[in-house]
């Protein structure tokens, strides 16, 4: 595949999101529209703490479409990337808690980064009020075709014969943890190269400048489907329903599992009525057939759960990944 493949994916994503927008103006969602003087009375900023083009950005734009379509005001995605998501998350944490700044986060800023950074400028457990999870996705480890491997067993065997290079899209994030757990459980060594996001890693992986990479499934699966990359395995506990011929890494490494979630949070003191309204809109929107279809096509599982469930997941994964990071010896570079 040539270097214009990422452009083709961007065009495909725009088409999917355009189709999504037309499916959101439904009576069920319109019922949540706000009267004059109620929230939102003006545009809302939805911070995405990672670059455009990756899975966090895709989920942010889908959430923004749902909220805007139901509430009658623009929800503007603002990409503020850097420091593993900490820069954007810190801006959201410091924002006025009036409902006009929200954050679409992955596990990194809320559950993982506290184990990696001495100072983040915010506390992922304390400084946000969870609204709702939007989607959950497995990661996917994929290799350049020049390696000549087709599955996890083949990649492991090759890595034991010579040192390979691998990339991931967020140091300390789920893509990094997925690759490190694979390396540890497989008993291999590999040279680690970290990128700021999918858009940065993908050109190197597609050109064969790195041997294999770990990314959220929605960002990387189009390149596997096109034949530009070889899918080594999904990081979920079982095969992903959207590609049943793609093996799960757990089939080679029993017990292996890493999934990523994406959800909306607000600054801690945001009024409960606003949080409840946003949660209800997202939950309703994520049940709409048009939204379900498009998220499924992208490789994601729609969630739209309660704020309480989301808060519990943030806390539990904070504990889980702290243990994994210590075991793997992950350090910021």
N, C-alpha and C positions, 0 to 999 in steps of 0.2 A: 504494500500500500504506500502511496506517495504521501507527502507531508500535508496535502490538502484534505486528508482524512478527518482531522479534528474539525475543519470547517464544515465538512459534510455532516458530522455529528451535531454541530451547532445548529445547522439548518434543520436537521431532523428534530432536534429538541424544540426549536422555535415552532415548528409545525405542530408538535404534540401539545405545546402549551397554548398555542392559538386555538386548537381544537378543544382543549380543556376549558378555556375561557367561555366558549359558546355553550358549554354544557353546564355552567354554573348558575345561570339565571333561571332557577327553578322555583316554583311556589314554596317548596319546603324551606329553601334558604331565604327567600325574600321576606319571609315572616319575621326574620331577625333584624330587619332594617331598623335604623334608629330614627326617632322623632327629633324635631328641632331642639337643640340644646343638649341632646344626649350624645354619648360617645359612640362613634367618632364624628366630630363636627368639622374636621379638617383632615388632610392627608396624614397617614401614619407611616413612620419609618420602621422597616423591618431589617435589622442589621443581620447580615450573613458574614460570619467571621472567617470565611475562606474565599478564595478567588472564584470568579465566574467560571462556569463550565463543569464544576465538580458536583457530586451528589448533594452536598449541603446546599449549594446554590440552586440546584434543580428543585429540591424540596422547599426551599424558601420561596421560590417563585410560584410553586403550586399552592402553598399556604397563602401567599399574598393574593393570588387569583381567587381563592375561596373566600377570603375575608372581604376583599374589595367587592366581589360580586354580590355578597350578601348584605354588606353594610353600607354600600353606596358612596364610599370614599376610597381614593387611591391608597393602596398599601405599597410603598416604594421600597424595593429591595436595595440595600446599601451595602456593597461588598467592602469590608474592612478587614483585610487579611493580615496575617503576620503573627509570629510567636505562637504557633500552634493553635491559633484561634483566640489567644488572649487579648490581642489589641482590640478586636471588635467587641468581645465580651466585656472588657473593661469599660468601653464607651457606653455599652448598654447598661451596665451596673451603675454608672455615674449619672445616667440620664434622669430627668425629672420623672417621677413615678406617676405620670398622668395619663398613661395609656397611649401616648403618641410616639413612644419608642419601644419596640419589642425586639427580641433576639431569637433567631432560628439557630439552634445549637446542635452539634453532634456531641458524643460523649466526652471528647477532649476537654473543652473548657470547663464543663460542669463536673465531670467525674474522674478525669485522668490527670490533668495538668498539675494539680496540687501536689502530686507525687514526683513531679519533674522540675518544677520551677520554685525557686526560693521566694520570689515575689512576682505575683501576677497582677496586682492592682485591684483584685476582687477575690471574693470567696465563692466558689461555685455552689456550695451547699447552702450558704447563708444569704447571699446577696440577690437571689432571684426568687420569684414566685412562679412555679411551674404552671403552665396553661394546659398544654396537651401535647402528647407525642403526635407526630404527623405520619411517620413511616419507619419501617425497620428494613434493613437490607443486609444480606451477607456480603462479605468481601469476596474477591476472586483473585486468585494467583494465576497469572498468565505468563507465558514464555514467548520469546521470539522464535519463529519457526526454524531459524538457522541452527538452533540447538539440537533439533531432531528428536525431541522428547514429546510424549503425548499425554502423560499423566504424572501424578505425584511420585509414583515409584520410579519412573524414568528420570525425573528431575533429581530425586535423591541420589540415585545411582551415579548420575553424571557429576553431581556436586561432590561426591566422595572420591571422584577420580581427578578432578581439577577444581580450582577455586572459581566460583561464579560471582557475578555482581547482581545485586537486586536493588530495586527502587521501591519507595513507598511515598505516599502523598501527604503525610502529616506525622512528623516525628512525635512519638508517644501516643499517637492516635490509633484508632482501630486498625487502620491499614498497616501501621508499623507493628502493632502487637500481633496481628495475624501473621506477618512475615517472620517475626521473631519466634513466635510459638512454633511455627512450621520448622524453623531452623533448629530449635532446641529439641523438639520431639523427634525430628528426623536424625539428629546427631550429626549435623553438617556445619561447616563454616562457610560464610559468604561475605563478600564485601558490601557493606551497607551504604547506599546513597539516598539521601533524603531530599525531597522536593517540596516546594511550597503548595503544591496542589496538583490535581490531575492534569490540568492544561500544561504544566511545566514538565511533568514526567513523561507524558504520552509520546511526544516527539522522539525522545531518546529511546523509549522502549520499542516504538514502531520502526526506528532506524537500526535497531540492534546494537546501540551503544551501551545498553545494559542487557543482561541475559534474561531476567524475569522481573516481574513487578507485582505489587499488591495494591489493589485499589477497590473502592466500593463497586459492587457489581454493576449498577446502572451506568457508571462512567466508562467501564472497560468492556462490557459485554458486546457493544456494537462492533468492536474490532475483532472479537473472537468470532462473531457471526459472519463477518466479512472474510475471514481467513487470514487477516493480517497478523493475528496473534493466536497462540494455542492456549486454550483453557486448561490449566493444570488441575484446578479443583476449586469448588465453592467452599467457603469457610463455615457454612452452616452445618448443623449436625447431620442433616440428610441432604439429598439432592434438591436443587431448586426446581420448583414446578414449571417455571418458564423455560427450562432447558434440561429435560429429564435425562438426556444423553451425556450431560456434563457431570462427571463424578464429584462427590464430596471428598474433601481431603480426609475426612474421618474414616472413609473406607480403607485408606492406607494407614492412617495414624489414628487408631481408635481413641475416642475421648476428645479429639480436637474440635474446638468450636469457637468462633469469634463472629459476632454480628454487630452491626452498627445501628443506632437509632438516631432519629432527628426529630426535634420537638421545639415548640415555641415556649419561651419564658418571658417574663416581664421584670422590670426592677422591683425589688422586694416590697416596697410600700404602695404599689399600684392598688387602687381601690378594688375590693373583692367583686363588686358588681361588674367592673370592666373585665376582670379575669373570667368570671362566669359567662359573660356574654361571648367573649372570644372563644372560650372552650366549647360552648354550645354550637357556635357557628362552625368551628373546625370539625367537631364530631359529626355534625350533620353533613357537611361538605364531603368529608372523607368516606361517607357511605353512599354517595351518589354514584351511579353506575359509570358515568363518564370519567370520574376521578379514579375510581377503582380500576377501570380498564387501563387507563394511561399509566398509573403507578405500577400496575402489574406488568405492563409491557416494558417499563423501564427497569424491572427487576426488583421493585419494592413491594412491601406488604403494607397496605394502609392500616393505621392504628386508630387515631382519634379517640383516645381513652380519657379517663378522668384525670384531674389535676393531682389527686391523691395517689393514683397508680404511677403517674409520671414521677412524682416526688420520691416514691419508694424505689423506683428503678435507679434514679440518680444516686441515691444513697447506697444501694446495694452494689452498684457497679463501681462506686468510689472505693469500697472495701475490696472488691474482687480484683480490680486492676492494680491497686496498690500492691497486693501480694504478687501478682504476675510481674510487675515492673521490678520489684526487688529480686525475684527469682531469676529473671532474665538479665539483671544487671544493666538495665537501660539507663543511659546517661545522655543528657543534652550535649550536643557537639558544638 
